[in-house]
Amino acid sequence: MTEDVIAYIARALVQNPEHVQVDAHRVGGSIYIDVTAAPGDIGRLIGRKGRTAQAIRTVAKAAAAREGLRAVVDID
């Protein structure tokens, strides 16, 4: 569920949503989420001074907490 929320947000932010790929795997009590997008859209996911990326990570942590997990988001 957490990865679905992040995929929805990431696709809404970029110009080429078909190139957004979200991969998640769980290790113990953590969920690791890798977000990849087209090279021109990475800046949109990171934002100025990383504010958008930080907001995405905050949402991921909140969604993961509902599942009893810890979230780690990596944007490539």
ChimeraX attribute file (.defattr): number of C-alpha atoms within 10 A of each C-alpha:
attribute: neighborCount
match mode: 1-to-1
recipient: residues
	/A:1	11
	/A:2	20
	/A:3	22
	/A:4	14
	/A:5	13
	/A:6	21
	/A:7	18
	/A:8	13
	/A:9	14
	/A:10	24
	/A:11	18
	/A:12	13
	/A:13	14
	/A:14	19
	/A:15	14
	/A:16	13
	/A:17	16
	/A:18	10
	/A:19	14
	/A:20	19
	/A:21	15
	/A:22	20
	/A:23	13
	/A:24	15
	/A:25	11
	/A:26	12
	/A:27	9
	/A:28	8
	/A:29	11
	/A:30	15
	/A:31	20
	/A:32	16
	/A:33	22
	/A:34	17
	/A:35	20
	/A:36	18
	/A:37	23
	/A:38	16
	/A:39	10
	/A:40	11
	/A:41	18
	/A:42	19
	/A:43	15
	/A:44	17
	/A:45	26
	/A:46	17
	/A:47	13
	/A:48	10
	/A:49	8
	/A:50	13
	/A:51	12
	/A:52	16
	/A:53	20
	/A:54	15
	/A:55	14
	/A:56	19
	/A:57	19
	/A:58	15
	/A:59	16
	/A:60	23
	/A:61	19
	/A:62	15
	/A:63	20
	/A:64	20
	/A:65	14
	/A:66	11
	/A:67	12
	/A:68	11
	/A:69	18
	/A:70	19
	/A:71	23
	/A:72	16
	/A:73	21
	/A:74	13
	/A:75	16
	/A:76	13
